């Protein structure tokens, strides 16, 4: 996909509901992979509408291949 987070030089890994994004990030950290997440919708929008927050998870480019493996292990390639 090649989508990059402008400020960090990190590469886009996945977009998940917040609770899954947090689980994914914990697994990445456990494997020594630097990661960051940004909300897809602003927090105010979520509070007003009650919709489930979604997060975009980004990882360090040199760790992207390993991060893809962890993503596959956790989610089996299924998109939510």
N, C-alpha and C positions, 0 to 999 in steps of 0.2 A: 504493500500500500504506500509506503514511503511518507506517511504523514508524520511530521515532526512537531514537537513542542518547541515553540519559537525560542524560549529563553534558556532552555537547559541543554539543547543538543541531544536530548533523549529521543528514542524512537517509540512510536505508538505500538503498544502490544495488544490491548484488548479494551473493549467497552463492556462493562458489566453493571448489574445492580450493585448498589453500594456495599451490601453485606458480602457479596461474592468478590467484589474488588478488594475489600479489606482482607478476606481470606487469601486471595491470590497474592497480595502484597506481602502478607506475613510469610507465605511460602517462599517468595522471592528473597525476602530478607534473610530467611533461614538458610538460603543457599548462597548468601553473600552477593546478591544482585541488587545494585542500586536501583530504586524505582521512585516514581512520583505519580500522583494522580490529580486530575482536575475534574470538577463536577461538569457534567454535560449541560445541566440546567442550573441557573442561579439558585441559591438556597431560598431566596424569597419566593420564587415561583413554586418550589416544592412545598413550602409551608402553606401557601395560598391554595394550591390545587389538591394537596394531599397525594400527589403522584410520587411514585417510588424514585428516589434519587438514583441516577446512573453516573458512574465514574469512568473516565478514560484513564487507563493505566499506561504509563510510559516507562521504558527501561533504558539503561545505558546501552549504546549501540553494540559495544563489544560483547555484551552479555545476551544479546537478542536471541541467538540460537538456543541457548540454554533456557531462557525464559519461555520460548515457544514450547520446549519440551515439558516444562513445569505446567504450563497452561494446558497442554494436551493430557498430562497425568491427572490434573485436577478435574478438568471439564470434558475430557474426551473429544475435544474439538467441537462440542455442541455449542451453538450460539443461543444465548437466552434472549 
